[in-house]
Amino acid sequence: MGAYILKRLLLMIPTLFGIMLMTFAVIQFVPGGPVEQVIARMQGNNADSLSRINGNSGNEAGGTQDQTFNNSAGSGGAVKYQGAQGLDPEFIKSLEKQFGFDKPPSERFLLMMKNYLTFNFGDSYFRDRSVVSLMIEKMPVSISLGLWVTIVQYLISIPLGIRKAVKDGGSFDIWTSAVVTVGYAIPSFIFAIMLIVLFAGGSYYSIFPLRGLTSDNFSQLDFIGKIKDYAWHLVLPLAAIGIGSFATTTLLTKNFFLDEIRKQYVVTARAKGLTERQVLYGHVFRNAMLLVIAGFPAAFLGAFFASSLLIEQVFSLDGLGYLFYKAALDRDYPIIFANLYIFTLVGLVVNLISDLTYTWIDPRIDFESRDV
């Protein structure tokens, strides 16, 4: 097993490098980079944005705002950036230096990967803060959504799937299949809006809070009150995110149980006089749950990193999804690449953990004897 783990860890290096390289190459052809963003804000008379940029760059930004404009429309030959006509070329060069675009792409990529090896993600272009601090600030929201939706999903889907397998073809199996299928077909953000309209004061009932993960008076509540307040705020977002995931886990559990129930060892166990509960949970459960339980790390990762941008928007939750979305709009490349790097690295590690979970649940599985 040690050799297999080592092979997988070594394979992560070119995989991670290749993903970052392809994304970096694509980004080079995307219009409206950070320099254009600054120019657009200047042309829109956004003085606050410009002062923040100048504040980040210090003396490199080329002096005061008045110095960035060139009243002579014909100064400088070809305009490299859209909307830059009439701006001092020296100011444009200072912006390129500030954002690192004074270096060739290959040098910028290698420098970025060198820094990322030590998890040095630099500072945001437009927020005057380090990328790490921004991600840490937004992470509790995404962790809350990802962790709890995965736990609730498994707590409901596994017993439901087992029950459907036992009652296969019966009325319970038919109507629950219809419910989970409809839930899977409904887009999560549409369901989120329906929940708000029905239960958050939209048009009918005002049972659950409309926004955020805590109330305004959260700090004044006692320990039990804080837990209740936090749980009450989670109900609607978790329902909206998990509505589609219940179907997959439930049907997988049902199918795995059906496959195991029809095998000879189950017939033998029943012939020995074991009760149905002993057969199901003493013999069938271990084998049937192999793929479902082993997929828990990947399920959590999917819920965590796909903590739906639209759900965050609907319920006013400022998590990693919204941070990445804003960074993409602003062309805030340090945030974009840092998120991609961390998500990819964690994804590769979680895949390895999932494989190791298989061997822990069923020692008969031996990855050591297989090619990676």
C-alpha positions in Angstrom: 0.0 0.0 0.0 2.9 2.3 0.7 4.1 2.1 -2.9 0.6 2.8 -4.2 0.3 5.9 -2.1 3.7 7.1 -3.2 2.8 6.6 -6.9 -0.4 8.5 -6.4 1.3 11.4 -4.6 3.9 11.6 -7.4 1.2 11.6 -10.0 -0.4 14.6 -8.4 2.5 16.8 -9.3 2.2 16.7 -13.1 -1.6 16.7 -12.8 -1.7 19.8 -10.7 1.0 21.5 -12.9 -0.9 20.7 -16.1 -4.2 22.0 -14.8 -2.6 25.3 -13.7 -0.7 25.6 -16.9 -3.8 25.1 -19.1 -5.8 27.6 -17.1 -3.0 30.2 -17.1 -2.7 29.8 -20.9 -6.4 30.3 -21.4 -6.4 33.4 -19.1 -3.8 35.1 -21.4 -6.4 35.3 -24.1 -9.3 36.5 -22.0 -10.1 40.2 -22.7 -10.6 42.8 -19.9 -7.6 42.0 -17.7 -6.8 43.9 -14.5 -5.1 46.7 -16.4 -8.3 47.2 -18.5 -10.3 47.0 -15.3 -8.4 50.0 -13.8 -8.7 51.9 -17.0 -12.5 51.3 -17.2 -12.9 52.5 -13.6 -10.9 55.6 -14.4 -13.0 56.3 -17.5 -16.1 55.8 -15.4 -14.8 58.4 -12.9 -14.6 55.9 -10.1 -12.2 57.8 -7.9 -12.5 55.5 -5.0 -11.4 52.5 -7.0 -8.5 54.4 -8.5 -7.3 55.6 -5.1 -7.4 52.0 -3.8 -5.3 50.9 -6.8 -2.8 53.7 -6.3 -2.7 53.0 -2.6 -1.8 49.3 -3.3 0.9 50.2 -5.7 2.5 53.0 -3.6 5.1 55.0 -5.6 4.9 52.6 -8.5 1.5 53.9 -9.6 3.1 57.0 -11.1 2.1 59.7 -8.7 -1.3 61.4 -8.3 -4.4 60.9 -10.3 -3.9 64.1 -12.2 -0.6 62.7 -13.5 -2.4 59.7 -15.0 -4.2 61.7 -17.6 -2.5 63.0 -20.7 -4.5 65.9 -22.1 -2.7 65.5 -25.4 -4.8 63.0 -27.4 -2.0 62.2 -29.8 0.7 61.2 -27.3 1.9 57.7 -27.5 1.3 55.9 -30.8 -0.6 52.6 -30.7 -2.9 52.0 -27.8 -2.3 48.6 -26.3 -5.3 48.5 -24.0 -8.9 49.3 -25.0 -10.0 52.6 -23.5 -6.4 53.7 -22.8 -6.3 56.5 -25.5 -5.4 59.7 -23.8 -3.7 58.2 -20.8 0.0 58.7 -19.9 2.0 55.7 -21.3 4.2 55.8 -18.2 1.1 55.3 -16.0 0.1 52.3 -18.2 3.6 50.9 -17.7 3.4 51.4 -13.9 0.1 49.5 -13.9 1.7 46.6 -15.8 4.5 46.5 -13.3 2.1 46.6 -10.4 0.2 43.6 -11.7 3.3 41.8 -12.9 2.6 42.1 -16.6 6.0 43.7 -17.3 7.4 40.1 -17.3 6.8 37.5 -20.1 4.1 34.9 -19.4 6.5 32.0 -18.9 8.3 33.9 -16.2 5.1 34.9 -14.5 3.8 31.3 -14.5 7.0 29.8 -13.1 7.2 32.5 -10.4 3.5 31.9 -9.5 4.0 28.1 -9.2 7.2 28.7 -7.1 5.2 30.8 -4.7 2.3 28.4 -4.6 4.6 25.5 -3.5 4.9 27.4 -0.2 1.2 28.4 -0.3 2.2 32.0 -0.8 -0.7 33.3 -2.9 0.1 37.0 -2.7 -2.4 39.8 -2.4 -5.7 40.6 -4.1 -5.4 43.1 -6.9 -8.4 45.2 -5.8 -9.1 44.3 -2.2 -5.8 45.4 -0.5 -5.7 42.1 1.4 -3.9 38.8 1.2 -5.6 36.0 -0.7 -5.2 33.7 2.2 -7.0 36.0 4.6 -9.8 36.5 2.2 -10.3 32.7 1.8 -10.1 32.1 5.5 -12.7 34.7 6.1 -15.1 33.2 3.6 -14.4 29.5 4.4 -16.7 29.1 7.4 -19.8 29.7 5.3 -18.7 27.1 2.7 -17.6 24.6 5.3 -20.9 24.9 7.1 -22.9 24.3 4.0 -20.7 21.5 2.6 -20.3 19.6 5.9 -23.9 19.7 7.1 -25.5 19.0 3.7 -23.3 15.9 3.3 -24.1 14.6 6.8 -27.8 15.2 6.4 -27.7 13.7 2.9 -26.2 10.4 4.2 -28.4 10.3 7.3 -31.5 10.4 5.2 -30.5 8.8 2.0 -28.9 5.6 3.4 -31.9 4.5 5.6 -34.3 5.5 2.8 -32.3 3.5 0.2 -32.3 0.5 2.4 -36.0 0.7 3.0 -36.6 1.1 -0.7 -34.6 -2.0 -1.4 -36.5 -4.1 1.2 -39.8 -2.8 -0.2 -38.7 -3.0 -3.9 -41.7 -2.7 -6.2 -44.1 -1.8 -3.4 -46.1 1.4 -3.0 -43.5 2.9 -0.7 -40.7 2.3 -3.2 -42.8 3.8 -6.0 -43.9 7.1 -4.4 -40.5 7.7 -2.8 -38.8 7.2 -6.1 -41.2 9.8 -7.6 -40.4 12.3 -4.8 -36.6 11.9 -5.1 -36.7 12.1 -8.9 -38.7 15.3 -8.9 -36.3 16.7 -6.3 -33.4 15.8 -8.5 -35.0 17.5 -11.5 -35.7 20.8 -9.7 -32.8 23.3 -10.0 -31.5 24.1 -6.5 -31.8 27.9 -6.9 -35.4 27.6 -8.1 -36.2 25.5 -5.1 -34.4 28.1 -2.9 -36.6 30.8 -4.2 -39.7 28.6 -3.6 -38.6 28.1 0.0 -38.2 31.8 0.6 -41.6 32.6 -0.9 -43.3 29.9 1.2 -41.4 29.9 4.5 -39.2 33.1 4.8 -41.8 35.8 4.6 -42.0 36.0 0.9 -45.7 35.7 0.5 -47.0 33.1 2.9 -45.2 32.1 6.2 -42.4 33.8 8.0 -40.9 30.8 9.8 -37.3 30.8 8.8 -34.8 33.7 8.6 -34.2 35.1 5.1 -30.5 35.7 5.0 -27.1 34.9 6.6 -26.1 32.1 8.9 -26.7 33.9 12.2 -28.9 36.6 13.6 -27.8 40.1 14.4 -28.0 39.4 18.1 -26.0 36.2 17.8 -23.2 37.4 20.1 -25.6 38.1 22.8 -27.2 34.6 22.9 -26.1 31.9 25.3 -24.4 28.7 24.0 -27.7 26.8 23.4 -29.2 29.8 21.9 -26.3 30.2 19.4 -26.7 26.5 18.4 -30.4 26.9 17.8 -30.0 30.2 15.9 -27.2 28.7 13.7 -29.3 25.5 13.0 -32.4 27.6 12.2 -30.5 29.6 9.6 -29.2 26.5 8.0 -32.5 24.8 7.3 -33.5 26.5 4.1 -30.0 26.7 2.5 -29.3 23.0 3.3 -32.7 22.0 1.8 -32.0 24.0 -1.4 -28.5 22.5 -1.9 -29.3 19.0 -0.9 -32.6 18.5 -2.8 -30.7 17.1 -5.8 -28.1 15.1 -4.0 -30.6 13.0 -2.1 -31.7 11.2 -5.2 -28.3 10.0 -6.2 -27.3 8.6 -2.8 -30.7 7.1 -2.2 -30.9 5.2 -5.5 -27.2 4.1 -5.3 -27.9 2.6 -1.8 -31.1 0.9 -3.0 -29.3 -0.7 -6.1 -26.3 -1.8 -4.1 -28.6 -3.5 -1.5 -30.7 -5.2 -4.1 -27.5 -6.6 -5.7 -26.3 -8.0 -2.4 -29.7 -9.3 -1.2 -30.0 -11.5 -4.3 -26.6 -13.2 -3.7 -26.2 -16.8 -2.4 -24.6 -15.8 1.0 -27.8 -13.9 1.9 -29.9 -17.0 1.1 -27.6 -19.1 3.3 -27.8 -16.6 6.2 -31.6 -16.7 6.1 -31.5 -20.5 5.9 -29.5 -20.6 9.1 -32.4 -18.8 10.9 -31.0 -15.3 11.1 -33.6 -12.5 11.4 -34.1 -10.1 8.5 -32.4 -7.3 10.6 -29.4 -9.5 11.2 -29.1 -10.4 7.6 -29.4 -6.8 6.4 -27.2 -5.1 8.9 -24.9 -8.0 9.9 -24.1 -9.2 6.4 -25.5 -7.1 3.5 -24.7 -3.7 4.9 -20.9 -4.0 4.9 -20.8 -5.1 1.3 -23.5 -2.9 -0.1 -22.2 0.3 1.6 -18.7 -0.1 0.2 -19.1 2.4 -2.7 -21.5 4.7 -0.8 -19.4 5.1 2.3 -16.2 5.2 0.4 -17.6 8.1 -1.6 -18.2 10.2 1.5 -15.0 12.3 1.1 -15.7 13.1 -2.5 -19.3 13.9 -1.7 -18.2 16.3 1.0 -15.7 17.9 -1.4 -18.4 18.3 -4.0 -20.8 19.9 -1.6 -18.1 22.1 -0.1 -16.6 23.5 -3.3 -19.8 23.6 -5.2 -21.5 25.4 -2.4 -23.7 26.9 -5.1 -23.0 30.5 -6.0 -26.7 31.0 -6.7 -27.6 29.6 -3.3 -25.1 32.0 -1.6 -26.7 34.8 -3.6 -30.3 33.9 -2.7 -29.6 33.6 1.0 -27.0 36.3 1.2 -24.2 34.0 2.2 -20.8 35.4 1.6 -18.8 32.2 1.0 -16.0 31.0 -1.3 -18.4 30.6 -4.3 -19.3 34.3 -4.2 -15.6 35.3 -3.6 -14.5 33.3 -6.7 -17.4 34.8 -8.8 -16.4 38.4 -7.9 -12.8 37.7 -8.6 -13.7 36.4 -12.0 -15.7 39.5 -12.8 -12.9 41.8 -11.5 -10.2 39.7 -13.2 -8.6 39.4 -9.7 -6.1 36.7 -10.9 -4.5 36.0 -7.5 -7.8 34.9 -6.1 -8.8 32.9 -9.2 -5.5 31.0 -9.4 -5.3 30.4 -5.6 -8.8 29.0 -5.5 -8.1 26.7 -8.5 -4.8 25.6 -7.0 -6.3 24.7 -3.6 -9.4 23.1 -5.1 -7.4 20.9 -7.4 -4.9 19.9 -4.8 -7.6 19.1 -2.2 -9.6 17.2 -4.9 -6.6 15.0 -5.8 -5.9 14.3 -2.1 -9.6 13.4 -1.5 -9.6 11.0 -4.4 -6.7 9.2 -2.8 -8.5 9.2 0.5 -11.5 7.7 -1.2 -9.4 4.9 -2.6 -7.9 4.2 0.8 -11.4 4.1 2.3 -12.3 1.3 0.0 -9.4 -0.8 1.4 -10.4 0.1 4.9 -14.0 -1.0 4.4 -13.1 -4.1 2.4 -9.6 -5.5 2.9 -10.0 -7.7 -0.1 -9.4 -4.7 -2.4 -5.7 -4.5 -3.1 -4.6 -1.4 -5.1 -1.0 -2.4 -4.5 -1.1 -5.1 -7.2 -2.7 -2.7 -9.8 -1.3 -0.1 -12.0 -2.1 3.5 -10.9 
